[in-house]
């Protein structure tokens, strides 16, 4: 049986809502763009089998758009109000905010 390549445009289908995690077992391969997107969203990548009872998130395009809008707003605030322009710092802070939101 072949493996499924998961790209950034469909990665949300594989995210588990209960854990804020994506489980990468032997059936899927994450494209580099999908890995980047997951890191930016603060989603943990676990290589191994998904625990029993954990369901994948069914995320609509509007949910993805809302997350993207949130990230843009966070970056604008960090740049305008706090003079943070370092890309690495911006990604780290956005990831932490998204992680915190996913926990709640």
DSSP file (Angstrom, degrees, kcal/mol; ACC not computed):
  #  RESIDUE AA STRUCTURE BP1 BP2  ACC     N-H-->O    O-->H-N    N-H-->O    O-->H-N    TCO  KAPPA ALPHA  PHI   PSI    X-CA   Y-CA   Z-CA
    1    1 A X              0   0    0      0, 0.0     2,-0.0     0, 0.0     0, 0.0   0.000 360.0 360.0 360.0 135.4    0.0    0.0    0.0
    2    2 A X        -     0   0    0      1,-0.1     2,-0.3     0, 0.0     0, 0.0  -0.286 360.0-112.4 -78.4 164.3    1.3    3.5   -0.9
    3    3 A X        -     0   0    0     -2,-0.0     2,-0.5    25,-0.0    25,-0.2  -0.674  24.4-123.6 -95.4 152.4    1.8    6.4    1.4
    4    4 A X  E     -a   28   0A   0     23,-2.9    25,-2.6    -2,-0.3     2,-0.6  -0.839  16.4-137.6 -98.3 128.9   -0.2    9.6    1.2
    5    5 A X  E     -a   29   0A   0     -2,-0.5     2,-0.7    23,-0.2    25,-0.2  -0.763  17.1-154.0 -84.3 120.4    1.7   12.9    0.7
    6    6 A X  E     -a   30   0A   0     23,-3.2    25,-2.7    -2,-0.6    28,-0.3  -0.870  13.4-167.6-101.6 117.3    0.1   15.5    3.0
    7    7 A X    >>  -     0   0    0     -2,-0.7     3,-1.7    23,-0.2     4,-0.7  -0.506  37.1 -98.7 -99.6 169.7    0.6   19.0    1.8
    8    8 A X  G >4 S+     0   0    0      1,-0.3     3,-0.5     2,-0.2     4,-0.3   0.813 117.6  62.1 -57.8 -33.6    0.0   22.3    3.5
    9    9 A X  G 34 S+     0   0    0      1,-0.2    -1,-0.3     2,-0.1    -3,-0.0   0.633 117.7  26.0 -73.6 -11.8   -3.4   22.8    1.9
   10   10 A X  G X4 S+     0   0    0     -3,-1.7     3,-1.3     2,-0.1     4,-0.3   0.290  86.7 106.1-130.7  10.9   -4.9   19.7    3.4
   11   11 A X  G X<  +     0   0    0     -4,-0.7     3,-1.9    -3,-0.5     4,-0.4   0.794  68.3  71.1 -64.3 -28.4   -2.9   19.2    6.6
   12   12 A X  G >  S+     0   0    0     -4,-0.3     3,-0.9     1,-0.3    -1,-0.3   0.758  85.6  67.8 -62.2 -23.9   -5.8   20.4    8.9
   13   13 A X  G <  S+     0   0    0     -3,-1.3    -1,-0.3     1,-0.2    -2,-0.2   0.716 102.6  46.6 -65.1 -19.9   -7.7   17.2    8.1
   14   14 A X  G <  S+     0   0    0     -3,-1.9     9,-0.6    -4,-0.3     2,-0.3   0.445  84.4 108.9-105.0  -2.8   -5.0   15.2   10.0
   15   15 A X  E <   -B   22   0B   0     -3,-0.9    42,-5.2    -4,-0.4     2,-0.5  -0.602  65.9-133.0 -80.1 134.2   -4.7   17.4   13.2
   16   16 A X  E  >> -BC  21  56B   0      5,-3.3     4,-1.9    -2,-0.3     5,-1.0  -0.773   8.4-153.9 -90.2 123.7   -6.2   15.8   16.3
   17   17 A X  T  45S+     0   0    0     38,-0.9    -1,-0.1    -2,-0.5    39,-0.1   0.871  88.8  55.8 -66.3 -39.2   -8.4   18.3   18.2
   18   18 A X  T  45S+     0   0    0     37,-0.4    -1,-0.2     1,-0.2    38,-0.1   0.830 123.1  23.1 -65.6 -31.8   -8.0   16.7   21.6
   19   19 A X  T  45S-     0   0    0     -3,-0.3    -1,-0.2     2,-0.2    -2,-0.2   0.541  92.7-126.4-113.8 -10.0   -4.2   17.0   21.6
   20   20 A X  T  <5S+     0   0    0     -4,-1.9    24,-1.9     1,-0.3     2,-0.3   0.888  73.2 123.2  60.9  38.0   -3.3   19.7   19.2
   21   21 A X  E   < -Bd  16  44B   0     -5,-1.0    -5,-3.3    22,-0.2     2,-0.5  -0.912  58.5-144.2-132.1 150.7   -1.1   17.1   17.5
   22   22 A X  E     -Bd  15  45B   0     22,-2.8    24,-2.9    -2,-0.3     2,-0.6  -0.986  18.9-147.9-114.4 130.6   -0.6   15.5   14.2
   23   23 A X  E     - d   0  46B   0     -9,-0.6     2,-0.8    -2,-0.5    24,-0.2  -0.867   6.6-162.0-100.7 122.2    0.3   11.9   14.2
   24   24 A X  E     + d   0  47B   0     22,-3.3    24,-1.0    -2,-0.6     2,-0.1  -0.863  21.4 166.7-107.1  99.7    2.6   10.8   11.3
   25   25 A X    >   -     0   0    0     -2,-0.8     3,-1.1    22,-0.2    24,-0.1  -0.163  57.2 -73.0 -97.4-163.4    2.4    7.0   11.1
   26   26 A X  T 3  S+     0   0    0      1,-0.2    -2,-0.0    -2,-0.1    23,-0.0   0.463 122.7  65.7 -73.4  -0.7    3.6    4.8    8.3
   27   27 A X  T 3  S+     0   0    0    -24,-0.1   -23,-2.9     1,-0.0     2,-0.3   0.613  99.2  46.3 -99.6 -13.1    0.7    5.8    6.0
   28   28 A X  E <   -a    4   0A   0     -3,-1.1     2,-0.4   -25,-0.2   -23,-0.2  -0.922  56.1-157.1-132.1 156.9    1.5    9.4    5.4
   29   29 A X  E     -a    5   0A   0    -25,-2.6   -23,-3.2    -2,-0.3     2,-0.5  -0.999  21.5-134.7-127.2 130.6    4.4   11.7    4.6
   30   30 A X  E     -a    6   0A   0     -2,-0.4   -23,-0.2   -25,-0.2     2,-0.1  -0.753  17.7-133.0 -87.9 127.4    4.4   15.4    5.5
   31   31 A X    >>  -     0   0    0    -25,-2.7     4,-2.1    -2,-0.5     3,-0.5  -0.429  26.8-110.4 -69.5 152.5    5.5   17.8    2.7
   32   32 A X  H 3> S+     0   0    0      1,-0.2     4,-2.3     2,-0.2     5,-0.2   0.869 119.6  53.6 -54.4 -39.3    8.0   20.4    3.9
   33   33 A X  H 3> S+     0   0    0      1,-0.2     4,-2.3     2,-0.2    -1,-0.2   0.862 107.1  51.6 -64.4 -35.2    5.4   23.1    3.5
   34   34 A X  H <> S+     0   0    0     -3,-0.5     4,-2.6   -28,-0.3    -2,-0.2   0.901 108.7  51.0 -67.3 -40.9    3.0   21.2    5.7
   35   35 A X  H  X S+     0   0    0     -4,-2.1     4,-2.4     2,-0.2    -2,-0.2   0.921 110.8  48.8 -61.4 -43.9    5.7   20.9    8.4
   36   36 A X  H  X S+     0   0    0     -4,-2.3     4,-2.5     1,-0.2    -2,-0.2   0.928 111.6  49.2 -61.5 -45.5    6.4   24.6    8.3
   37   37 A X  H  X S+     0   0    0     -4,-2.3     4,-1.8     1,-0.2    -2,-0.2   0.915 110.7  50.2 -61.0 -44.1    2.7   25.4    8.5
   38   38 A X  H  X>S+     0   0    0     -4,-2.6     5,-2.7     1,-0.2     4,-0.7   0.918 111.1  48.6 -62.2 -43.7    2.3   23.0   11.5
   39   39 A X  H ><5S+     0   0    0     -4,-2.4     3,-0.9     1,-0.2    -1,-0.2   0.916 110.6  51.0 -62.0 -42.8    5.2   24.6   13.3
   40   40 A X  H 3<5S+     0   0    0     -4,-2.5    -1,-0.2     1,-0.3    58,-0.2   0.818 111.3  48.3 -64.8 -30.4    3.8   28.1   12.7
   41   41 A X  H 3<5S-     0   0    0     -4,-1.8    -1,-0.3    -5,-0.2    -2,-0.2   0.539 115.3-116.8 -85.4  -7.5    0.5   27.0   14.0
   42   42 A X  T <<5 +     0   0    0     -3,-0.9     2,-0.4    -4,-0.7    -3,-0.2   0.737  60.8 153.9  78.6  22.0    2.1   25.5   17.1
   43   43 A X      < -     0   0    0     -5,-2.7     2,-0.3    -6,-0.2    -1,-0.3  -0.727  42.0-128.7 -87.6 129.9    0.9   22.0   16.2
   44   44 A X  E     -d   21   0B   0    -24,-1.9   -22,-2.8    -2,-0.4     2,-0.6  -0.583  14.3-144.4 -79.3 137.1    3.0   19.2   17.6
   45   45 A X  E     -d   22   0B   0     -2,-0.3     2,-0.5   -24,-0.2   -22,-0.2  -0.913  16.7-173.0-104.0 121.4    4.2   16.5   15.2
   46   46 A X  E     -d   23   0B   0    -24,-2.9   -22,-3.3    -2,-0.6     2,-0.9  -0.967  16.5-146.1-117.5 123.7    4.4   13.0   16.6
   47   47 A X  E     +d   24   0B   0     -2,-0.5     2,-0.3   -24,-0.2   -22,-0.2  -0.783  66.4  53.2 -90.6 107.0    5.9   10.3   14.5
   48   48 A X  S    S-     0   0    0    -24,-1.0     2,-0.1    -2,-0.9    -2,-0.1  -0.922  94.4 -34.4 155.0-178.7    4.0    7.2   15.5
   49   49 A X        -     0   0    0     -2,-0.3     2,-0.3     1,-0.1   -25,-0.1  -0.405  58.4-114.4 -72.9 140.7    0.5    5.7   15.8
   50   50 A X        -     0   0    0    -27,-0.1     3,-0.1    -2,-0.1    -1,-0.1  -0.556  39.5-106.4 -70.4 133.9   -2.4    7.9   16.8
   51   51 A X    >   -     0   0    0     -2,-0.3     3,-1.6     1,-0.1    -1,-0.1  -0.272  43.9 -90.7 -60.9 149.3   -3.8    6.8   20.2
   52   52 A X  T 3  S+     0   0    0      1,-0.2    -1,-0.1    -3,-0.1     3,-0.1  -0.318 111.0  23.0 -60.0 140.5   -7.1    5.0   20.2
   53   53 A X  T 3  S+     0   0    0      1,-0.3     2,-0.5    -3,-0.1    -1,-0.2   0.290  87.9 124.3  87.7 -10.0  -10.1    7.3   20.5
   54   54 A X    <   -     0   0    0     -3,-1.6     2,-0.3   -37,-0.0    -1,-0.3  -0.736  47.9-153.9 -86.9 126.4   -8.3   10.4   19.2
   55   55 A X        -     0   0    0     -2,-0.5   -38,-0.9    -3,-0.1   -37,-0.4  -0.722  14.0-115.5-102.9 149.3  -10.1   11.9   16.3
   56   56 A X  B     -C   16   0B   0     -2,-0.3   -40,-0.3   -40,-0.2     2,-0.2  -0.535  36.3-108.2 -78.3 148.5   -8.7   14.1   13.5
   57   57 A X        -     0   0    0    -42,-5.2     2,-0.8   -45,-0.2   -42,-0.3  -0.535  17.4-147.1 -75.6 138.4  -10.0   17.6   13.2
   58   58 A X        -     0   0    0     -2,-0.2     2,-0.5   -44,-0.1   -45,-0.1  -0.857  26.6-173.8-106.3  94.9  -12.3   18.5   10.4
   59   59 A X        -     0   0    0     -2,-0.8     2,-0.1   -47,-0.1   -47,-0.1  -0.757  13.7-142.3 -97.1 128.5  -11.3   22.0    9.7
   60   60 A X    >>  -     0   0    0     -2,-0.5     4,-1.7     1,-0.1     3,-0.9  -0.477  28.4-107.9 -84.3 160.6  -13.1   24.1    7.2
   61   61 A X  H 3> S+     0   0    0      1,-0.3     4,-2.4     2,-0.2     5,-0.1   0.825 120.7  59.4 -56.5 -30.8  -11.4   26.6    4.9
   62   62 A X  H 3> S+     0   0    0      2,-0.2     4,-2.2     1,-0.2    -1,-0.3   0.860 102.4  52.7 -67.8 -33.0  -12.9   29.4    7.0
   63   63 A X  H <> S+     0   0    0     -3,-0.9     4,-2.0     2,-0.2    -1,-0.2   0.914 110.1  47.8 -64.7 -42.6  -11.1   28.1   10.1
   64   64 A X  H  X S+     0   0    0     -4,-1.7     4,-2.4     1,-0.2    -2,-0.2   0.919 111.6  50.5 -63.3 -43.4   -7.8   28.1    8.2
   65   65 A X  H  X S+     0   0    0     -4,-2.4     4,-2.5     1,-0.2    -1,-0.2   0.891 108.1  52.9 -61.7 -40.4   -8.5   31.6    7.0
   66   66 A X  H  X S+     0   0    0     -4,-2.2     4,-2.3     2,-0.2    -1,-0.2   0.898 109.2  48.8 -63.7 -40.8   -9.2   32.7   10.6
   67   67 A X  H  X S+     0   0    0     -4,-2.0     4,-2.4     2,-0.2    -2,-0.2   0.924 111.6  49.5 -64.9 -43.6   -5.9   31.3   11.8
   68   68 A X  H  X S+     0   0    0     -4,-2.4     4,-2.2     1,-0.2    -2,-0.2   0.907 111.2  49.5 -61.3 -41.8   -4.1   33.1    9.0
   69   69 A X  H  X S+     0   0    0     -4,-2.5     4,-2.3     2,-0.2    -1,-0.2   0.898 109.9  51.8 -63.9 -40.6   -5.8   36.3    9.9
   70   70 A X  H  X S+     0   0    0     -4,-2.3     4,-2.6     2,-0.2    -2,-0.2   0.921 109.1  49.7 -61.5 -44.8   -4.9   35.9   13.5
   71   71 A X  H  X S+     0   0    0     -4,-2.4     4,-2.5     1,-0.2    -1,-0.2   0.911 110.0  50.8 -62.1 -42.5   -1.2   35.4   12.7
   72   72 A X  H  X S+     0   0    0     -4,-2.2     4,-2.3     1,-0.2    -1,-0.2   0.918 111.7  47.9 -61.3 -43.1   -1.2   38.5   10.5
   73   73 A X  H  X S+     0   0    0     -4,-2.3     4,-2.4     2,-0.2    -2,-0.2   0.898 110.9  50.5 -66.0 -40.5   -2.7   40.6   13.3
   74   74 A X  H  X S+     0   0    0     -4,-2.6     4,-2.7     2,-0.2    -2,-0.2   0.935 111.1  48.9 -61.9 -45.9   -0.3   39.2   15.8
   75   75 A X  H  X S+     0   0    0     -4,-2.5     4,-2.4     1,-0.2     5,-0.2   0.908 110.4  51.1 -61.6 -42.3    2.7   40.1   13.5
   76   76 A X  H  X S+     0   0    0     -4,-2.3     4,-3.1     2,-0.2     5,-0.3   0.926 111.8  46.9 -61.1 -44.5    1.3   43.6   12.9
   77   77 A X  H  X>S+     0   0    0     -4,-2.4     4,-2.5     1,-0.2     5,-0.9   0.927 112.6  49.6 -62.8 -45.5    1.0   44.2   16.7
   78   78 A X  H  X5S+     0   0    0     -4,-2.7     6,-2.5     3,-0.2     4,-0.7   0.891 117.4  40.8 -62.4 -39.3    4.4   42.9   17.4
   79   79 A X  H  X5S+     0   0    0     -4,-2.4     4,-0.8     4,-0.2    -2,-0.2   0.944 123.5  36.4 -73.2 -48.5    6.0   45.0   14.7
   80   80 A X  H  <5S+     0   0    0     -4,-3.1    -3,-0.2    -5,-0.2    -2,-0.2   0.916 129.4  27.7 -74.9 -44.9    4.0   48.2   15.3
   81   81 A X  H  <5S+     0   0    0     -4,-2.5    -3,-0.2    -5,-0.3    -1,-0.1   0.754 134.7  26.6 -92.4 -25.8    3.7   48.2   19.1
   82   82 A X  H  <<S-     0   0    0     -5,-0.9    -3,-0.2    -4,-0.7    -2,-0.1   0.385  92.9-127.8-120.9   1.4    6.8   46.3   20.2
   83   83 A X     <  +     0   0    0     -4,-0.8     2,-0.7    -6,-0.3    -4,-0.2   0.804  52.5 154.4  54.6  33.6    9.2   46.9   17.3
   84   84 A X        +     0   0    0     -6,-2.5    -1,-0.2     1,-0.2    -2,-0.1  -0.838   4.6 151.4 -92.6 116.4    9.8   43.2   16.9
   85   85 A X        +     0   0    0     -2,-0.7     2,-0.4    -3,-0.1    -1,-0.2   0.482  28.3 117.1-122.2  -8.8   10.9   42.5   13.3
   86   86 A X     >  -     0   0    0      1,-0.2     4,-2.4     2,-0.1     5,-0.2  -0.495  58.5-145.7 -66.6 120.7   13.1   39.5   13.7
   87   87 A X  H  > S+     0   0    0     -2,-0.4     4,-2.6     1,-0.2     5,-0.2   0.876  96.7  53.4 -57.0 -42.4   11.4   36.7   11.7
   88   88 A X  H  > S+     0   0    0      1,-0.2     4,-2.3     2,-0.2    -1,-0.2   0.912 110.9  46.3 -61.6 -43.1   12.5   34.0   14.0
   89   89 A X  H  > S+     0   0    0      2,-0.2     4,-2.7     1,-0.2     5,-0.2   0.898 111.3  52.3 -66.0 -40.4   11.1   35.8   17.1
   90   90 A X  H  X S+     0   0    0     -4,-2.4     4,-2.5     1,-0.2     5,-0.2   0.926 111.1  46.6 -61.6 -44.7    7.8   36.5   15.2
   91   91 A X  H  X S+     0   0    0     -4,-2.6     4,-2.5     2,-0.2    -1,-0.2   0.918 112.8  50.3 -63.2 -43.8    7.4   32.9   14.3
   92   92 A X  H  X S+     0   0    0     -4,-2.3     4,-2.2    -5,-0.2    -2,-0.2   0.931 112.9  44.9 -61.2 -47.3    8.2   31.8   17.9
   93   93 A X  H  X S+     0   0    0     -4,-2.7     4,-2.3     2,-0.2    -2,-0.2   0.921 113.7  49.4 -65.2 -44.1    5.7   34.2   19.4
   94   94 A X  H  X S+     0   0    0     -4,-2.5     4,-2.5    -5,-0.2    -1,-0.2   0.908 110.7  51.2 -61.1 -41.3    3.0   33.3   16.9
   95   95 A X  H  X S+     0   0    0     -4,-2.5     4,-2.6    -5,-0.2    -1,-0.2   0.911 109.6  49.8 -61.7 -42.7    3.5   29.6   17.6
   96   96 A X  H  X S+     0   0    0     -4,-2.2     4,-2.3     2,-0.2    -1,-0.2   0.896 111.0  49.2 -64.7 -40.2    3.3   30.2   21.3
   97   97 A X  H  X S+     0   0    0     -4,-2.3     4,-2.2     2,-0.2    -2,-0.2   0.936 112.8  46.9 -63.7 -46.3    0.0   32.1   20.9
   98   98 A X  H  X S+     0   0    0     -4,-2.5     4,-2.6   -58,-0.2    -2,-0.2   0.900 111.6  51.5 -63.8 -41.1   -1.5   29.4   18.7
   99   99 A X  H  X S+     0   0    0     -4,-2.6     4,-1.6     1,-0.2    -1,-0.2   0.930 110.0  49.7 -59.2 -45.4   -0.4   26.7   21.1
  100  100 A X  H  X S+     0   0    0     -4,-2.3     4,-0.8     1,-0.2    -2,-0.2   0.895 111.6  47.9 -62.5 -41.0   -2.0   28.5   23.9
  101  101 A X  H >< S+     0   0    0     -4,-2.2     3,-0.9     1,-0.2    -1,-0.2   0.912 109.2  53.8 -66.1 -42.0   -5.3   28.9   22.0
  102  102 A X  H 3< S+     0   0    0     -4,-2.6    -1,-0.2     1,-0.2    -2,-0.2   0.804 102.7  58.2 -63.9 -29.3   -5.3   25.2   21.0
  103  103 A X  H 3<        0   0    0     -4,-1.6    -1,-0.2     1,-0.2    -2,-0.2   0.760 360.0 360.0 -71.1 -24.0   -4.9   24.2   24.7
  104  104 A X    <<        0   0    0     -3,-0.9    -1,-0.2    -4,-0.8    -2,-0.2   0.437 360.0 360.0 -96.6 360.0   -8.2   26.0   25.5
